[in-house]
Structure formats: C-alpha cells, structure tokens
Amino acid sequence: MVSYTKARAEGLGLECKTGLLARPERVVLLAIGLLTNTGIWALALLAVFSNITALERIISVWRTTSQSETNRQEQGHAPQYDTGQNHHQGPTSVGKNDALASDVHPMPTSIPPFGGGMHQEETKRL
C-alpha cells in the first residue's frame, strides 16, 4: 500500500514523500531483522509501520486534493464531474486534439483475426 499510494499520488500530479517507512527504510529494517535472526519481529514492525505510512500518505493526498479543490471553488472554477446527467448535450468545450480526431480513419489490417494467419489477398483467392 505504501508504494501504491505514492504511485497514485504521482498519477494525480502530486509529490508524496510523507510517512515513516519509505522503501529504503523497509528494506533496511527487513535486512537487519534477517541478519540478526529476528525476522519475525522485523516483519511485525513492517506490518505496523507500513500501514501507518500508507494511512499517512492517503491522508496527505486527501488533504492536498481537498485544499486544491477548495482553492479552485474560491476562484470561481467549479470542478467538472460527470454526474451521469446531460449526456445528450455534447461536449462543453473543444480541445486542441478534437480537430485531429476527425482526420483519423480506420486502416484495414493485412491479417484478419482468427484467419489462421492468412493474408486478406490469400483469403480472397480461396
């Protein structure tokens, strides 16, 4: 969960380096436990502190995203969420890539699916 919460935060464009046990600390703790023959205690500490670290990161990301959402609302930029309504009205804004989408045309493949690996020209001859 520790690595996953960091990856999800980075996916949102946030930097998440909070928490007690990052990956290097977890590896060192486990290595020390294995080398000193106290692996069970090292695993117990990892279990407890890894969950605490994951919760700290989740709370940190939640606070950061809620603050940025509050700031956007105060500036007059309400968040645009899809509520499942008004699907028939079309897009509300046109992006720069929307014009390119009409230029994209499907291209025929030379190998049909489930055709046994035969090219289209060969299947037409048969």
N, C-alpha and C positions, 0 to 999 in steps of 0.2 A: 504493500500500500504506500510505502514511503516514496518509492520511485514512481509509482503510478500517479500519485497526487502531484509530484513535481512535473511529470510529463504533461498532465492535463493543464496545469497552470501555464506551462510554456506554450501549450496549444492555444491558450487564450491570450497569449502575448504578455504574460506576467512573469516576473522573476521570483522564484520561490526557493529561498535558501534558509528558511527558518527551521527550527527543530533541533532536538538534542542529538540524534544519531543519523547522520548522513551516511552514504555508502562507505567512505573510508573508515569512519568510526565503527560501523557494524563489522567490517572485515577485520579490523584490528582486535575488536572485542572477541570475535569468534576465534581468531588465530591464537590469542593469548589463552583462551579457555581450552582450546585443543592441545596447545603445547604444555600447559600446566596440569593436564588431566582433570580439569574442572569444566568439561564441556557442557554438562547438564546445567550448571549454574550460569554459564555464558549464554546458553540457549534461553534460560528463564529471563535473564536480563534483556536479551534481544527481543523476546516476545513482549515484555512490558514496555520497554523504551521505544521500540519500533512503533507500537500502537500509539503511544503518546506523541511521537514525532509526526505520525500520519495525521492525527487529530489536530495538532498544532498547525500543520500545513493547510489542512482543509479549512480551519477557522481563519487563517491568514488570507487565503484566497477568497473566502466568502466575504470577509471584511473589505478587502480591496475592491472586489467587484461591486459590492453594495455601495461603497463610497463613490466609485466612479459613476454608477448609475444615478445616485443622488445628485452628483455634480451635473450630470447631463440634464436631469429634470429641472434643476435650478436654472440652468442656462437656456431652458426652453426647448431642448432636444429630447423629446419623449422617446423612450425605447420602442422600436418597432418589433412587436412579437406577432407571430402568426397564431391567431386565436381560433382558426378554423372557420371564420366567418368571412364574407365578402370575397369568395374565391372567384366570382364571375366578373369582377370589376377589372381584372387585368393588372399589369404591373403599375406601381405608383411612380416609379422613376426609371429612366432609361440609362443604363450604364454604358461605358465606352466599349464593352465587349458585346453588347446586344446587337450592334450593327454588323459585327463579324459573324454572328450566328446564322444569318440568312445566307451567307456566302458558302457555308459548309454543306456539301452534298454527300450522300452516301456513295461509297465506292464499292463496286462489285468485287467479290473475292474470287480468286482463281481456284480455290479448293472449297467445295461445298461441305458443310458439316455432314457427318455420317455418310459420306460418299465413298468410303473405302480408300481415300487418298487419290481419287481420280480427278483430273482437272476438268473444268466445265466443257472445254472443247472435246475432250475424250468422251464425256458422257453424252454429248450431242451426237457423236458418230455412232454410238451403240444404239 
